[in-house]
């Protein structure tokens, strides 16, 4: 029988969180990486999609 895992990615406002679960729903791994927030105008926030991709994969 193969072990099997599920990879979950939570793309939040300030960073990416990744969790790996086994077949028993136990967390086997966790990682978090922040990405830059850009403020082009007062009250606005933007993110660079390329940077999000790079910190997530």
N, CA, C, O and CB atoms as a CASP TS submission, in Angstrom:
PFRMAT TS
TARGET T0000
AUTHOR 0000-0000-0000
METHOD Language model
MODEL 1
PARENT N/A
ATOM      1  N   UNK     1       0.845  -1.183   0.000  1.00  0.00           N
ATOM      2  CA  UNK     1       0.000   0.000   0.000  1.00  0.00           C
ATOM      3  C   UNK     1       0.888   1.243   0.000  1.00  0.00           C
ATOM      4  O   UNK     1       1.847   1.325   0.767  1.00  0.00           O
ATOM      5  CB  UNK     1      -0.960   0.000   1.224  1.00  0.00           C
ATOM      6  N   UNK     2       0.570   2.203  -0.854  1.00  0.00           N
ATOM      7  CA  UNK     2       1.360   3.431  -0.904  1.00  0.00           C
ATOM      8  C   UNK     2       1.000   4.339   0.266  1.00  0.00           C
ATOM      9  O   UNK     2      -0.103   4.278   0.807  1.00  0.00           O
ATOM     10  CB  UNK     2       1.139   4.164  -2.240  1.00  0.00           C
ATOM     11  N   UNK     3       1.950   5.175   0.639  1.00  0.00           N
ATOM     12  CA  UNK     3       1.748   6.062   1.783  1.00  0.00           C
ATOM     13  C   UNK     3       0.719   7.129   1.449  1.00  0.00           C
ATOM     14  O   UNK     3      -0.289   7.239   2.147  1.00  0.00           O
ATOM     15  CB  UNK     3       3.073   6.714   2.208  1.00  0.00           C
ATOM     16  N   UNK     4       0.937   7.916   0.410  1.00  0.00           N
ATOM     17  CA  UNK     4      -0.001   8.950  -0.011  1.00  0.00           C
ATOM     18  C   UNK     4       0.014  10.168   0.895  1.00  0.00           C
ATOM     19  O   UNK     4      -0.052  10.052   2.119  1.00  0.00           O
ATOM     20  CB  UNK     4      -1.388   8.387  -0.064  1.00  0.00           C
ATOM     21  N   UNK     5       0.100  11.317   0.287  1.00  0.00           N
ATOM     22  CA  UNK     5       0.108  12.579   1.014  1.00  0.00           C
ATOM     23  C   UNK     5      -0.780  13.584   0.302  1.00  0.00           C
ATOM     24  O   UNK     5      -1.069  13.447  -0.887  1.00  0.00           O
ATOM     25  CB  UNK     5       1.542  13.126   1.154  1.00  0.00           C
ATOM     26  N   UNK     6      -1.211  14.601   1.048  1.00  0.00           N
ATOM     27  CA  UNK     6      -1.947  15.725   0.480  1.00  0.00           C
ATOM     28  C   UNK     6      -1.147  16.982   0.786  1.00  0.00           C
ATOM     29  O   UNK     6      -0.736  17.206   1.924  1.00  0.00           O
ATOM     30  CB  UNK     6      -3.415  15.818   1.054  1.00  0.00           C
ATOM     31  N   UNK     7      -0.930  17.800  -0.239  1.00  0.00           N
ATOM     32  CA  UNK     7      -0.234  19.069  -0.091  1.00  0.00           C
ATOM     33  C   UNK     7      -1.273  20.176  -0.146  1.00  0.00           C
ATOM     34  O   UNK     7      -2.015  20.282  -1.123  1.00  0.00           O
ATOM     35  CB  UNK     7       0.859  19.259  -1.194  1.00  0.00           C
ATOM     36  N   UNK     8      -1.335  21.003   0.895  1.00  0.00           N
ATOM     37  CA  UNK     8      -2.290  22.109   0.954  1.00  0.00           C
ATOM     38  C   UNK     8      -1.520  23.424   0.953  1.00  0.00           C
ATOM     39  O   UNK     8      -0.552  23.585   1.697  1.00  0.00           O
ATOM     40  CB  UNK     8      -3.205  22.001   2.216  1.00  0.00           C
ATOM     41  N   UNK     9      -1.956  24.365   0.112  1.00  0.00           N
ATOM     42  CA  UNK     9      -1.318  25.678   0.032  1.00  0.00           C
ATOM     43  C   UNK     9      -2.335  26.735   0.426  1.00  0.00           C
ATOM     44  O   UNK     9      -3.423  26.808  -0.144  1.00  0.00           O
ATOM     45  CB  UNK     9      -0.756  25.951  -1.398  1.00  0.00           C
ATOM     46  N   UNK    10      -1.968  27.560   1.411  1.00  0.00           N
ATOM     47  CA  UNK    10      -2.795  28.691   1.837  1.00  0.00           C
ATOM     48  C   UNK    10      -2.085  29.960   1.400  1.00  0.00           C
ATOM     49  O   UNK    10      -1.026  30.307   1.923  1.00  0.00           O
ATOM     50  CB  UNK    10      -3.047  28.681   3.394  1.00  0.00           C
ATOM     51  N   UNK    11      -2.680  30.647   0.438  1.00  0.00           N
ATOM     52  CA  UNK    11      -2.100  31.895  -0.053  1.00  0.00           C
ATOM     53  C   UNK    11      -2.715  33.033   0.733  1.00  0.00           C
ATOM     54  O   UNK    11      -3.834  33.456   0.444  1.00  0.00           O
ATOM     55  CB  UNK    11      -2.335  32.077  -1.588  1.00  0.00           C
ATOM     56  N   UNK    12      -1.992  33.536   1.726  1.00  0.00           N
ATOM     57  CA  UNK    12      -2.508  34.594   2.585  1.00  0.00           C
ATOM     58  C   UNK    12      -2.138  35.976   2.085  1.00  0.00           C
ATOM     59  O   UNK    12      -1.567  36.129   1.005  1.00  0.00           O
ATOM     60  CB  UNK    12      -2.001  34.412   3.986  1.00  0.00           C
ATOM     61  N   UNK    13      -2.466  36.970   2.874  1.00  0.00           N
ATOM     62  CA  UNK    13      -2.206  38.358   2.503  1.00  0.00           C
ATOM     63  C   UNK    13      -0.725  38.704   2.543  1.00  0.00           C
ATOM     64  O   UNK    13      -0.251  39.495   1.727  1.00  0.00           O
ATOM     65  CB  UNK    13      -2.966  39.285   3.417  1.00  0.00           C
ATOM     66  N   UNK    14       0.007  38.123   3.481  1.00  0.00           N
ATOM     67  CA  UNK    14       1.417  38.484   3.643  1.00  0.00           C
ATOM     68  C   UNK    14       2.380  37.354   3.329  1.00  0.00           C
ATOM     69  O   UNK    14       3.593  37.563   3.332  1.00  0.00           O
ATOM     70  CB  UNK    14       1.656  38.952   5.035  1.00  0.00           C
ATOM     71  N   UNK    15       1.859  36.146   3.055  1.00  0.00           N
ATOM     72  CA  UNK    15       2.763  35.038   2.773  1.00  0.00           C
ATOM     73  C   UNK    15       2.031  33.773   2.377  1.00  0.00           C
ATOM     74  O   UNK    15       0.801  33.716   2.353  1.00  0.00           O
ATOM     75  CB  UNK    15       3.624  34.765   3.965  1.00  0.00           C
ATOM     76  N   UNK    16       2.828  32.755   2.067  1.00  0.00           N
ATOM     77  CA  UNK    16       2.313  31.446   1.660  1.00  0.00           C
ATOM     78  C   UNK    16       2.615  30.427   2.750  1.00  0.00           C
ATOM     79  O   UNK    16       3.736  30.361   3.255  1.00  0.00           O
ATOM     80  CB  UNK    16       2.929  30.998   0.303  1.00  0.00           C
ATOM     81  N   UNK    17       1.607  29.631   3.108  1.00  0.00           N
ATOM     82  CA  UNK    17       1.782  28.535   4.050  1.00  0.00           C
ATOM     83  C   UNK    17       1.496  27.235   3.314  1.00  0.00           C
ATOM     84  O   UNK    17       0.513  27.131   2.580  1.00  0.00           O
ATOM     85  CB  UNK    17       0.852  28.697   5.297  1.00  0.00           C
ATOM     86  N   UNK    18       2.358  26.247   3.514  1.00  0.00           N
ATOM     87  CA  UNK    18       2.187  24.940   2.889  1.00  0.00           C
ATOM     88  C   UNK    18       2.173  23.886   3.993  1.00  0.00           C
ATOM     89  O   UNK    18       3.025  23.892   4.881  1.00  0.00           O
ATOM     90  CB  UNK    18       3.323  24.652   1.842  1.00  0.00           C
ATOM     91  N   UNK    19       1.197  22.982   3.928  1.00  0.00           N
ATOM     92  CA  UNK    19       1.105  21.866   4.869  1.00  0.00           C
ATOM     93  C   UNK    19       1.070  20.564   4.084  1.00  0.00           C
ATOM     94  O   UNK    19       0.489  20.502   3.000  1.00  0.00           O
ATOM     95  CB  UNK    19      -0.154  21.996   5.780  1.00  0.00           C
ATOM     96  N   UNK    20       1.694  19.520   4.631  1.00  0.00           N
ATOM     97  CA  UNK    20       1.630  18.185   4.052  1.00  0.00           C
ATOM     98  C   UNK    20       0.965  17.272   5.073  1.00  0.00           C
ATOM     99  O   UNK    20       1.399  17.187   6.222  1.00  0.00           O
ATOM    100  CB  UNK    20       3.055  17.657   3.655  1.00  0.00           C
ATOM    101  N   UNK    21      -0.107  16.582   4.637  1.00  0.00           N
ATOM    102  CA  UNK    21      -0.860  15.668   5.492  1.00  0.00           C
ATOM    103  C   UNK    21      -0.682  14.241   5.006  1.00  0.00           C
ATOM    104  O   UNK    21      -0.567  13.998   3.805  1.00  0.00           O
ATOM    105  CB  UNK    21      -2.353  16.045   5.520  1.00  0.00           C
ATOM    106  N   UNK    22      -0.660  13.286   5.948  1.00  0.00           N
ATOM    107  CA  UNK    22      -0.634  11.876   5.564  1.00  0.00           C
ATOM    108  C   UNK    22      -2.061  11.332   5.521  1.00  0.00           C
ATOM    109  O   UNK    22      -3.020  12.080   5.708  1.00  0.00           O
ATOM    110  CB  UNK    22       0.241  11.050   6.549  1.00  0.00           C
ATOM    111  N   UNK    23      -2.199  10.038   5.278  1.00  0.00           N
ATOM    112  CA  UNK    23      -3.530   9.415   5.170  1.00  0.00           C
ATOM    113  C   UNK    23      -4.322   9.449   6.477  1.00  0.00           C
ATOM    114  O   UNK    23      -5.544   9.301   6.467  1.00  0.00           O
ATOM    115  CB  UNK    23      -3.384   7.980   4.716  1.00  0.00           C
ATOM    116  N   UNK    24      -3.629   9.643   7.597  1.00  0.00           N
ATOM    117  CA  UNK    24      -4.295   9.718   8.899  1.00  0.00           C
ATOM    118  C   UNK    24      -4.580  11.160   9.304  1.00  0.00           C
ATOM    119  O   UNK    24      -4.878  11.437  10.466  1.00  0.00           O
ATOM    120  CB  UNK    24      -3.443   9.040   9.968  1.00  0.00           C
ATOM    121  N   UNK    25      -4.488  12.080   8.339  1.00  0.00           N
ATOM    122  CA  UNK    25      -4.733  13.509   8.569  1.00  0.00           C
ATOM    123  C   UNK    25      -3.756  14.137   9.561  1.00  0.00           C
ATOM    124  O   UNK    25      -4.073  15.137  10.204  1.00  0.00           O
ATOM    125  CB  UNK    25      -6.143  13.708   9.068  1.00  0.00           C
ATOM    126  N   UNK    26      -2.583  13.555   9.679  1.00  0.00           N
ATOM    127  CA  UNK    26      -1.543  14.108  10.543  1.00  0.00           C
ATOM    128  C   UNK    26      -0.642  15.018   9.709  1.00  0.00           C
ATOM    129  O   UNK    26      -0.282  14.681   8.581  1.00  0.00           O
ATOM    130  CB  UNK    26      -0.713  12.973  11.224  1.00  0.00           C
ATOM    131  N   UNK    27      -0.284  16.168  10.268  1.00  0.00           N
ATOM    132  CA  UNK    27       0.614  17.086   9.565  1.00  0.00           C
ATOM    133  C   UNK    27       2.020  16.503   9.585  1.00  0.00           C
ATOM    134  O   UNK    27       2.568  16.218  10.650  1.00  0.00           O
ATOM    135  CB  UNK    27       0.593  18.508  10.212  1.00  0.00           C
ATOM    136  N   UNK    28       2.593  16.329   8.412  1.00  0.00           N
ATOM    137  CA  UNK    28       3.936  15.768   8.275  1.00  0.00           C
ATOM    138  C   UNK    28       4.974  16.822   7.919  1.00  0.00           C
ATOM    139  O   UNK    28       6.174  16.576   8.040  1.00  0.00           O
ATOM    140  CB  UNK    28       3.938  14.683   7.225  1.00  0.00           C
ATOM    141  N   UNK    29       4.528  17.980   7.486  1.00  0.00           N
ATOM    142  CA  UNK    29       5.452  19.052   7.152  1.00  0.00           C
ATOM    143  C   UNK    29       4.717  20.371   7.064  1.00  0.00           C
ATOM    144  O   UNK    29       3.523  20.419   6.769  1.00  0.00           O
ATOM    145  CB  UNK    29       6.173  18.757   5.841  1.00  0.00           C
ATOM    146  N   UNK    30       5.456  21.449   7.326  1.00  0.00           N
ATOM    147  CA  UNK    30       4.864  22.785   7.306  1.00  0.00           C
ATOM    148  C   UNK    30       5.946  23.777   6.902  1.00  0.00           C
ATOM    149  O   UNK    30       7.099  23.654   7.314  1.00  0.00           O
ATOM    150  CB  UNK    30       4.247  23.158   8.698  1.00  0.00           C
ATOM    151  N   UNK    31       5.566  24.760   6.094  1.00  0.00           N
ATOM    152  CA  UNK    31       6.503  25.816   5.710  1.00  0.00           C
ATOM    153  C   UNK    31       5.733  27.114   5.520  1.00  0.00           C
ATOM    154  O   UNK    31       4.557  27.106   5.156  1.00  0.00           O
ATOM    155  CB  UNK    31       7.278  25.439   4.410  1.00  0.00           C
ATOM    156  N   UNK    32       6.413  28.230   5.774  1.00  0.00           N
ATOM    157  CA  UNK    32       5.817  29.551   5.588  1.00  0.00           C
ATOM    158  C   UNK    32       6.874  30.465   4.996  1.00  0.00           C
ATOM    159  O   UNK    32       8.035  30.434   5.405  1.00  0.00           O
ATOM    160  CB  UNK    32       5.264  30.127   6.933  1.00  0.00           C
ATOM    161  N   UNK    33       6.470  31.273   4.036  1.00  0.00           N
ATOM    162  CA  UNK    33       7.379  32.242   3.435  1.00  0.00           C
ATOM    163  C   UNK    33       6.615  33.519   3.124  1.00  0.00           C
ATOM    164  O   UNK    33       5.558  33.485   2.494  1.00  0.00           O
ATOM    165  CB  UNK    33       8.036  31.669   2.154  1.00  0.00           C
ATOM    166  N   UNK    34       7.155  34.641   3.568  1.00  0.00           N
ATOM    167  CA  UNK    34       6.512  35.933   3.309  1.00  0.00           C
ATOM    168  C   UNK    34       6.895  36.454   1.931  1.00  0.00           C
ATOM    169  O   UNK    34       7.920  36.076   1.365  1.00  0.00           O
ATOM    170  CB  UNK    34       6.900  36.959   4.391  1.00  0.00           C
ATOM    171  N   UNK    35       6.046  37.330   1.406  1.00  0.00           N
ATOM    172  CA  UNK    35       6.371  38.040   0.178  1.00  0.00           C
ATOM    173  C   UNK    35       6.111  39.522   0.393  1.00  0.00           C
ATOM    174  O   UNK    35       5.388  39.922   1.306  1.00  0.00           O
ATOM    175  CB  UNK    35       5.546  37.496  -1.025  1.00  0.00           C
ATOM    176  N   UNK    36       6.716  40.322  -0.468  1.00  0.00           N
ATOM    177  CA  UNK    36       6.687  41.774  -0.330  1.00  0.00           C
ATOM    178  C   UNK    36       5.309  42.343  -0.639  1.00  0.00           C
ATOM    179  O   UNK    36       4.635  41.911  -1.574  1.00  0.00           O
ATOM    180  CB  UNK    36       7.723  42.408  -1.241  1.00  0.00           C
ATOM    181  N   UNK    37       4.910  43.308   0.157  1.00  0.00           N
ATOM    182  CA  UNK    37       3.696  44.061  -0.134  1.00  0.00           C
ATOM    183  C   UNK    37       4.113  45.413  -0.694  1.00  0.00           C
ATOM    184  O   UNK    37       5.001  46.076  -0.158  1.00  0.00           O
ATOM    185  CB  UNK    37       2.796  44.224   1.144  1.00  0.00           C
ATOM    186  N   UNK    38       3.463  45.810  -1.775  1.00  0.00           N
ATOM    187  CA  UNK    38       3.768  47.088  -2.424  1.00  0.00           C
ATOM    188  C   UNK    38       2.579  48.024  -2.215  1.00  0.00           C
ATOM    189  O   UNK    38       1.427  47.612  -2.350  1.00  0.00           O
ATOM    190  CB  UNK    38       4.076  46.895  -3.959  1.00  0.00           C
ATOM    191  N   UNK    39       2.863  49.276  -1.888  1.00  0.00           N
ATOM    192  CA  UNK    39       1.827  50.269  -1.606  1.00  0.00           C
ATOM    193  C   UNK    39       1.915  51.398  -2.634  1.00  0.00           C
ATOM    194  O   UNK    39       2.574  52.407  -2.381  1.00  0.00           O
ATOM    195  CB  UNK    39       1.971  50.828  -0.156  1.00  0.00           C
ATOM    196  N   UNK    40       1.254  51.242  -3.801  1.00  0.00           N
ATOM    197  CA  UNK    40       1.362  52.250  -4.853  1.00  0.00           C
ATOM    198  C   UNK    40       0.644  53.563  -4.534  1.00  0.00           C
ATOM    199  O   UNK    40       1.034  54.622  -5.027  1.00  0.00           O
ATOM    200  CB  UNK    40       0.818  51.692  -6.126  1.00  0.00           C
ATOM    201  N   UNK    41      -0.397  53.493  -3.714  1.00  0.00           N
ATOM    202  CA  UNK    41      -1.160  54.671  -3.305  1.00  0.00           C
ATOM    203  C   UNK    41      -1.623  54.458  -1.869  1.00  0.00           C
ATOM    204  O   UNK    41      -1.712  53.317  -1.415  1.00  0.00           O
ATOM    205  CB  UNK    41      -2.381  54.926  -4.261  1.00  0.00           C
ATOM    206  N   UNK    42      -1.916  55.519  -1.157  1.00  0.00           N
ATOM    207  CA  UNK    42      -2.449  55.343   0.200  1.00  0.00           C
ATOM    208  C   UNK    42      -3.722  54.477   0.187  1.00  0.00           C
ATOM    209  O   UNK    42      -4.645  54.722  -0.590  1.00  0.00           O
ATOM    210  CB  UNK    42      -2.749  56.722   0.840  1.00  0.00           C
ATOM    211  N   UNK    43      -3.748  53.479   1.048  1.00  0.00           N
ATOM    212  CA  UNK    43      -4.907  52.597   1.144  1.00  0.00           C
ATOM    213  C   UNK    43      -4.899  51.442   0.151  1.00  0.00           C
ATOM    214  O   UNK    43      -5.797  50.600   0.189  1.00  0.00           O
ATOM    215  CB  UNK    43      -6.144  53.390   0.951  1.00  0.00           C
ATOM    216  N   UNK    44      -3.917  51.381  -0.730  1.00  0.00           N
ATOM    217  CA  UNK    44      -3.802  50.303  -1.714  1.00  0.00           C
ATOM    218  C   UNK    44      -2.659  49.375  -1.325  1.00  0.00           C
ATOM    219  O   UNK    44      -1.677  49.801  -0.718  1.00  0.00           O
ATOM    220  CB  UNK    44      -3.579  50.873  -3.139  1.00  0.00           C
ATOM    221  N   UNK    45      -2.801  48.110  -1.681  1.00  0.00           N
ATOM    222  CA  UNK    45      -1.698  47.159  -1.540  1.00  0.00           C
ATOM    223  C   UNK    45      -1.703  46.250  -2.765  1.00  0.00           C
ATOM    224  O   UNK    45      -2.761  45.821  -3.226  1.00  0.00           O
ATOM    225  CB  UNK    45      -1.822  46.323  -0.211  1.00  0.00           C
ATOM    226  N   UNK    46      -0.527  45.965  -3.281  1.00  0.00           N
ATOM    227  CA  UNK    46      -0.383  45.078  -4.430  1.00  0.00           C
ATOM    228  C   UNK    46       0.693  44.048  -4.123  1.00  0.00           C
ATOM    229  O   UNK    46       1.564  44.259  -3.280  1.00  0.00           O
ATOM    230  CB  UNK    46      -0.035  45.878  -5.717  1.00  0.00           C
ATOM    231  N   UNK    47       0.608  42.917  -4.839  1.00  0.00           N
ATOM    232  CA  UNK    47       1.605  41.859  -4.709  1.00  0.00           C
ATOM    233  C   UNK    47       2.114  41.493  -6.094  1.00  0.00           C
ATOM    234  O   UNK    47       1.386  41.593  -7.082  1.00  0.00           O
ATOM    235  CB  UNK    47       1.014  40.613  -3.988  1.00  0.00           C
ATOM    236  N   UNK    48       3.356  41.075  -6.156  1.00  0.00           N
ATOM    237  CA  UNK    48       3.975  40.642  -7.405  1.00  0.00           C
ATOM    238  C   UNK    48       3.695  39.149  -7.578  1.00  0.00           C
ATOM    239  O   UNK    48       4.167  38.334  -6.786  1.00  0.00           O
ATOM    240  CB  UNK    48       5.521  40.937  -7.413  1.00  0.00           C
ATOM    241  N   UNK    49       2.932  38.791  -8.606  1.00  0.00           N
ATOM    242  CA  UNK    49       2.558  37.391  -8.828  1.00  0.00           C
ATOM    243  C   UNK    49       3.782  36.497  -9.003  1.00  0.00           C
ATOM    244  O   UNK    49       3.785  35.358  -8.537  1.00  0.00           O
ATOM    245  CB  UNK    49       1.656  37.276 -10.055  1.00  0.00           C
ATOM    246  N   UNK    50       4.810  36.994  -9.662  1.00  0.00           N
ATOM    247  CA  UNK    50       6.036  36.207  -9.855  1.00  0.00           C
ATOM    248  C   UNK    50       6.704  35.909  -8.510  1.00  0.00           C
ATOM    249  O   UNK    50       7.178  34.795  -8.286  1.00  0.00           O
ATOM    250  CB  UNK    50       7.023  36.957 -10.785  1.00  0.00           C
ATOM    251  N   UNK    51       6.742  36.892  -7.624  1.00  0.00           N
ATOM    252  CA  UNK    51       7.335  36.674  -6.302  1.00  0.00           C
ATOM    253  C   UNK    51       6.519  35.665  -5.495  1.00  0.00           C
ATOM    254  O   UNK    51       7.086  34.811  -4.814  1.00  0.00           O
ATOM    255  CB  UNK    51       7.441  38.003  -5.536  1.00  0.00           C
ATOM    256  N   UNK    52       5.191  35.760  -5.567  1.00  0.00           N
ATOM    257  CA  UNK    52       4.339  34.788  -4.869  1.00  0.00           C
ATOM    258  C   UNK    52       4.635  33.385  -5.380  1.00  0.00           C
ATOM    259  O   UNK    52       4.768  32.450  -4.591  1.00  0.00           O
ATOM    260  CB  UNK    52       2.834  35.129  -5.060  1.00  0.00           C
ATOM    261  N   UNK    53       4.738  33.236  -6.694  1.00  0.00           N
ATOM    262  CA  UNK    53       5.048  31.932  -7.286  1.00  0.00           C
ATOM    263  C   UNK    53       6.392  31.413  -6.774  1.00  0.00           C
ATOM    264  O   UNK    53       6.507  30.247  -6.394  1.00  0.00           O
ATOM    265  CB  UNK    53       5.067  32.028  -8.827  1.00  0.00           C
ATOM    266  N   UNK    54       7.395  32.269  -6.764  1.00  0.00           N
ATOM    267  CA  UNK    54       8.736  31.842  -6.366  1.00  0.00           C
ATOM    268  C   UNK    54       8.825  31.444  -4.896  1.00  0.00           C
ATOM    269  O   UNK    54       9.555  30.510  -4.562  1.00  0.00           O
ATOM    270  CB  UNK    54       9.723  32.943  -6.646  1.00  0.00           C
ATOM    271  N   UNK    55       8.101  32.128  -4.009  1.00  0.00           N
ATOM    272  CA  UNK    55       8.167  31.748  -2.589  1.00  0.00           C
ATOM    273  C   UNK    55       7.272  30.555  -2.274  1.00  0.00           C
ATOM    274  O   UNK    55       7.383  29.966  -1.199  1.00  0.00           O
ATOM    275  CB  UNK    55       7.770  32.929  -1.708  1.00  0.00           C
ATOM    276  N   UNK    56       6.383  30.193  -3.206  1.00  0.00           N
ATOM    277  CA  UNK    56       5.457  29.088  -2.964  1.00  0.00           C
ATOM    278  C   UNK    56       5.992  27.756  -3.479  1.00  0.00           C
ATOM    279  O   UNK    56       5.786  26.724  -2.841  1.00  0.00           O
ATOM    280  CB  UNK    56       4.121  29.383  -3.611  1.00  0.00           C
ATOM    281  N   UNK    57       6.671  27.761  -4.612  1.00  0.00           N
ATOM    282  CA  UNK    57       7.148  26.490  -5.185  1.00  0.00           C
ATOM    283  C   UNK    57       8.532  26.125  -4.702  1.00  0.00           C
ATOM    284  O   UNK    57       9.068  25.088  -5.093  1.00  0.00           O
ATOM    285  CB  UNK    57       7.151  26.562  -6.694  1.00  0.00           C
TER
END
